[in-house]
Amino acid sequence: MEKTRILLVDDSSIVRRIVGAWLSSEPDFEVVGTAPNGRLALDRIEALDPDAVVMDIEMPIMDGLTTLRELRKRNARLPVIMFSTLTERGGIATLEALSLGASDYLTKPSPTELQGGTQQTRDQLALKLRALVRPRKCPLQKPSTLSTATAIQPRPVLPSASRTEHIELVAIGCSTGGPNALEQVLPCLPANLPVPIVIVQHMPPMFTELLARRLNDKCELEVCEAKPNMRLESGKAYLAPGDWHMVVKRAGKRAWIETHQDPPENSCRPAVDVLFRSVAETYGGSVLGLVLTGMGQDGLRGAELLVQKGARMVVQDEASSVVWGMPGFVARAGLAERVLPLPEIGQEILRRVQKSEAAAIRKQA
């Protein structure tokens, strides 16, 4: 078995020793080197040519953000997972790292958790590394070009209601690579977008609030972290809060958000499937659903229900995804009406919503 070669970068010798032991205990991983700061890490990346890097954000001499910025000048594709603290400062730094080209992140365990060998963190780290590295080492197919949009017909075994062009809501699900994807998609949309947008991005508490703030600063439309009983309004985007499922309720023309802490689905809370199910129940086929880059298959079952109700599904293509898990499952199930590169998705949302609005105006005339 060819092992994934990993460079571990952290200023703490304890972290290097413990996390190194975690990784080395996996049969498909090999820690080929370590570094206590970013400057040495860059040298060792050149010398060792690892398949992936696990790197702390806060380090002396050269911190993780500076290192990442320099690394991406030299190597745009090397998978990098950042270790981040579960604090506001750590969350802000993590979002900046993702914008600089980090592939993913993992909240850093406390010293006590490290010594105790927290199994959840170990499992998450291994899962993320495999998802990021395996497609690069063993591609199943040639990646599609960014200039090509692919149409995939729904399978006959998935019955759907009459398709409608009418859109009252846009629902988006994403995970690994999602923050950067949202930063490209949402700024394409105007403040007067005639429908609301609901979003599930897999992130822990506090990080979702910080992401909503960051997106709001970059967008014309308003972006906020969703709160219970918050009314859905046109021209606004609502991001599910970390560790809470988000659902949509409706009575007449009034629609609002509720949150709950039912068990995770697909190991996720918030889960895309939970949101998509509620959207299908409340809006039926008058929905444009999108699944962007992400690991796993959260959103697949919800997408099936949306399509059965008559909704339209669009997913991000493999070439522009950090991980083509979530969108790939939806596409391979024959649920995606279109598979598009990330730079085209924002305009696709706007085109479809405007077409729906124009049709509604003509109907009223």
C-alpha positions in Angstrom: 0.0 0.0 0.0 1.4 3.4 -1.0 1.3 5.6 2.1 0.3 9.2 2.3 3.3 11.2 3.2 2.6 14.0 5.8 4.6 16.9 7.1 3.5 18.0 10.6 4.2 21.7 11.5 3.6 22.9 15.1 5.8 24.9 17.5 4.8 22.5 20.4 7.0 19.4 20.6 4.1 17.7 22.6 1.7 18.3 19.7 4.2 17.1 17.2 4.9 14.0 19.2 1.2 13.1 20.0 -0.3 14.0 16.6 2.6 12.3 14.8 1.9 9.2 16.8 -1.8 9.4 15.8 -0.9 9.6 12.1 1.8 7.0 12.2 -0.6 4.5 13.8 -2.7 4.6 10.6 -1.7 2.0 8.0 -1.9 4.4 5.1 -0.1 7.4 6.6 3.6 8.1 7.1 4.9 11.2 8.9 8.0 12.0 6.8 9.0 15.1 8.8 8.1 17.8 11.3 8.9 21.5 11.7 8.5 23.9 14.6 7.8 27.0 12.5 6.8 28.0 9.0 10.3 28.9 7.8 11.6 25.4 8.4 8.4 24.0 7.0 8.9 25.6 3.6 12.4 24.2 3.4 11.2 20.7 4.4 8.3 20.8 1.9 10.9 21.4 -0.8 13.2 18.7 0.4 10.6 16.0 1.4 7.8 16.6 -1.2 5.0 15.5 1.1 1.5 14.6 0.0 -0.1 16.8 2.6 0.7 19.2 5.4 -0.9 19.6 8.8 0.0 23.0 10.2 -0.7 25.1 13.3 -1.7 28.7 12.8 0.1 30.4 15.7 3.8 29.8 15.6 7.0 31.9 16.2 9.4 33.1 13.5 6.9 32.4 10.7 3.2 31.8 11.6 0.8 29.6 9.7 -0.9 32.4 7.7 2.5 33.8 6.4 3.7 30.3 5.6 0.5 29.4 3.7 0.7 32.7 1.7 4.3 31.8 0.7 3.5 28.1 0.1 0.7 28.9 -2.3 3.1 31.0 -4.5 5.2 27.9 -4.9 2.6 25.1 -4.8 -1.1 25.8 -5.5 -2.3 22.2 -5.1 -0.6 20.7 -2.0 -3.4 19.8 0.5 -3.0 21.8 3.8 -5.0 21.3 6.9 -4.8 24.0 9.5 -5.0 23.4 13.3 -7.0 26.2 14.8 -8.1 27.1 18.3 -11.9 27.3 19.1 -11.8 31.0 19.9 -12.9 34.1 18.1 -9.3 34.9 17.3 -8.8 31.4 16.1 -11.9 31.5 14.0 -10.9 34.7 12.3 -7.5 33.3 11.6 -9.0 30.1 10.2 -11.3 31.9 7.8 -8.3 34.0 6.6 -6.3 30.7 6.2 -9.1 29.3 4.0 -9.1 32.4 1.9 -5.3 32.1 1.4 -5.7 28.6 0.1 -5.9 26.2 3.1 -7.7 23.1 2.0 -9.5 22.5 5.4 -9.1 23.0 9.1 -9.5 21.2 12.3 -10.1 22.7 15.8 -7.0 22.1 17.9 -7.6 19.9 21.0 -6.6 21.3 24.4 -3.4 19.9 26.0 -5.6 17.7 28.2 -7.5 16.3 25.2 -4.3 15.7 23.4 -2.8 13.7 26.3 -6.1 11.8 26.5 -6.0 10.9 22.8 -9.4 12.3 21.8 -10.7 9.8 19.3 -13.0 12.2 17.5 -10.1 14.6 16.6 -8.0 11.6 15.4 -10.8 10.3 13.3 -11.6 13.7 11.8 -8.0 14.3 10.9 -7.6 11.0 9.2 -10.9 11.4 7.3 -10.0 14.9 6.1 -6.5 13.8 4.9 -7.9 10.8 3.0 -10.6 12.9 1.3 -8.1 15.6 0.2 -5.2 13.3 -0.9 -6.7 10.2 -2.4 -8.5 11.9 -5.4 -5.2 13.6 -6.3 -3.2 10.4 -6.1 -5.8 8.1 -7.7 -8.1 10.2 -9.9 -11.2 8.2 -11.0 -11.6 10.3 -14.1 -10.1 13.3 -15.8 -11.4 16.5 -14.2 -13.8 18.5 -16.2 -12.6 21.7 -17.7 -13.7 24.9 -16.0 -15.2 26.1 -19.3 -17.6 23.2 -19.6 -21.0 23.0 -18.0 -22.4 19.5 -17.9 -26.1 18.6 -18.0 -27.1 15.4 -16.2 -30.6 13.9 -16.7 -32.5 12.7 -13.6 -32.9 8.9 -13.5 -36.4 7.6 -14.3 -36.5 5.7 -11.0 -36.7 9.0 -9.2 -40.2 10.3 -10.0 -40.6 14.0 -9.8 -43.6 16.4 -9.9 -44.0 18.8 -12.8 -41.0 20.9 -13.1 -41.5 24.6 -12.5 -39.4 27.7 -13.2 -40.9 29.4 -10.2 -38.4 30.1 -7.5 -39.3 31.4 -4.0 -36.2 30.3 -2.2 -32.6 29.3 -2.8 -31.1 26.6 -0.6 -27.4 25.9 -0.5 -25.4 23.1 1.2 -21.6 22.9 1.5 -18.7 21.7 3.6 -15.0 21.4 2.9 -14.0 24.3 0.8 -17.4 25.9 1.3 -16.4 29.2 2.9 -14.3 30.1 -0.1 -17.0 28.9 -2.5 -19.6 31.1 -0.7 -17.2 34.0 -1.0 -17.3 33.6 -4.7 -21.0 32.9 -5.2 -22.8 35.3 -2.9 -21.0 38.5 -4.0 -22.5 37.9 -7.5 -26.0 38.5 -6.1 -27.6 41.9 -5.7 -29.1 43.4 -2.6 -32.5 43.4 -4.2 -32.5 39.7 -5.0 -36.3 38.9 -4.9 -35.9 35.7 -2.8 -34.2 34.7 0.4 -31.3 32.3 0.6 -30.8 29.6 3.3 -27.3 28.0 3.8 -25.8 25.1 5.7 -22.1 25.1 5.9 -20.5 22.5 8.2 -18.7 24.5 10.9 -18.6 24.6 14.7 -20.2 27.3 16.9 -18.7 30.8 16.7 -17.1 30.0 13.3 -20.5 30.3 11.6 -21.1 33.7 13.2 -17.6 34.9 12.0 -18.2 33.5 8.5 -21.6 35.3 8.3 -19.9 38.6 9.3 -17.1 38.0 6.7 -19.6 37.3 4.0 -21.8 40.2 4.9 -18.8 42.5 4.5 -18.1 41.2 1.0 -21.7 41.0 -0.3 -24.3 43.5 -1.5 -27.1 41.4 0.0 -27.3 41.0 3.8 -25.8 37.8 5.3 -26.4 36.8 8.9 -26.2 33.8 11.2 -29.7 32.5 11.5 -31.6 32.8 14.8 -34.8 31.1 16.0 -38.0 32.8 14.7 -36.0 35.0 12.3 -38.3 35.9 9.4 -37.1 35.0 5.9 -36.9 38.1 3.7 -35.9 38.7 0.1 -32.4 39.9 -0.5 -31.0 38.2 2.7 -28.9 35.1 3.2 -29.2 33.0 6.4 -26.4 30.8 7.6 -27.2 27.9 9.9 -25.5 28.3 13.3 -22.9 25.8 14.3 -24.1 22.7 16.3 -27.8 23.5 15.5 -29.9 22.1 12.7 -31.8 24.8 10.8 -35.3 24.3 9.4 -37.8 26.5 7.5 -41.4 27.0 8.6 -44.2 28.7 6.7 -47.7 29.9 7.3 -49.3 31.7 4.3 -46.9 34.2 3.0 -44.9 34.4 6.2 -41.8 32.1 6.4 -39.3 31.9 9.3 -36.4 29.9 10.7 -36.4 27.5 13.5 -33.4 25.7 15.0 -33.1 22.5 17.0 -30.5 20.1 18.4 -31.9 16.7 17.2 -29.1 14.1 16.7 -26.5 14.8 14.0 -27.3 13.4 10.5 -24.5 12.2 8.3 -22.3 13.0 11.4 -23.2 16.7 10.9 -25.1 19.3 12.9 -26.2 21.5 11.1 -27.0 19.0 8.3 -27.9 19.9 4.8 -30.4 17.0 4.6 -32.3 18.5 7.5 -32.6 21.9 5.8 -33.4 20.4 2.4 -36.2 18.3 3.9 -37.8 21.2 5.6 -37.5 23.3 2.4 -39.2 20.6 0.4 -42.0 20.4 2.9 -42.6 24.2 3.0 -41.8 25.3 -0.5 -42.3 22.2 -2.6 -40.9 22.6 -6.1 -40.5 26.4 -5.9 -36.9 26.0 -4.9 -33.5 26.2 -6.4 -31.2 23.9 -4.6 -27.4 23.9 -4.8 -24.7 21.6 -3.4 -21.2 23.0 -3.4 -17.8 21.5 -2.5 -17.8 19.2 0.5 -16.8 15.9 2.0 -19.3 13.1 2.5 -22.8 12.8 1.1 -24.9 15.1 3.3 -27.5 16.7 1.1 -28.1 13.6 -1.1 -31.4 12.5 0.5 -32.7 16.0 0.8 -31.9 16.6 -2.8 -33.9 13.5 -3.8 -36.9 14.9 -2.0 -36.5 18.3 -3.5 -36.3 16.8 -7.0 -39.4 14.6 -6.3 -41.3 17.8 -5.4 -40.3 19.4 -8.7 -37.3 21.6 -7.5 -34.2 22.2 -9.6 -30.8 21.1 -8.4 -27.4 22.6 -9.5 -24.1 21.3 -8.2 -20.4 22.4 -8.3 -18.2 20.5 -10.7 -15.3 18.3 -9.7 -12.5 20.4 -11.1 -13.4 23.5 -9.0 -14.3 21.6 -5.8 -11.8 21.1 -3.0 -13.6 17.8 -2.4 -16.2 16.4 -4.8 -18.0 14.4 -2.2 -21.3 16.1 -1.6 -21.9 17.5 -5.1 -20.5 14.3 -6.6 -23.1 12.1 -4.9 -25.9 14.3 -6.1 -24.6 14.4 -9.6 -24.0 10.7 -9.8 -27.5 10.0 -8.5 -28.8 11.9 -11.5 -30.4 14.6 -9.4 -28.4 17.6 -10.8 -29.9 19.5 -13.6 -26.5 21.2 -14.2 -23.0 20.6 -13.0 -21.1 23.9 -13.1 -17.7 25.3 -12.3 -17.7 27.6 -9.3 -17.2 30.8 -11.2 -20.5 30.3 -13.0 -22.7 29.4 -10.1 -23.4 32.9 -8.8 -24.6 34.0 -12.3 -26.6 30.8 -12.7 -28.5 31.6 -9.5 -29.2 35.2 -10.6 -30.3 34.1 -14.1 -32.8 31.6 -12.8 -34.2 33.9 -10.1 -34.6 36.7 -12.6 -36.2 34.4 -15.1 -38.7 33.3 -12.3 -39.4 36.9 -11.3 -40.0 37.9 -15.0 -42.4 35.0 -15.4 -44.3 36.0 -12.3 -44.7 39.6 -13.5 -46.0 38.4 -16.9 -48.5 36.2 -15.2 -49.8 39.1 -13.2 -50.1 41.4 -16.2 
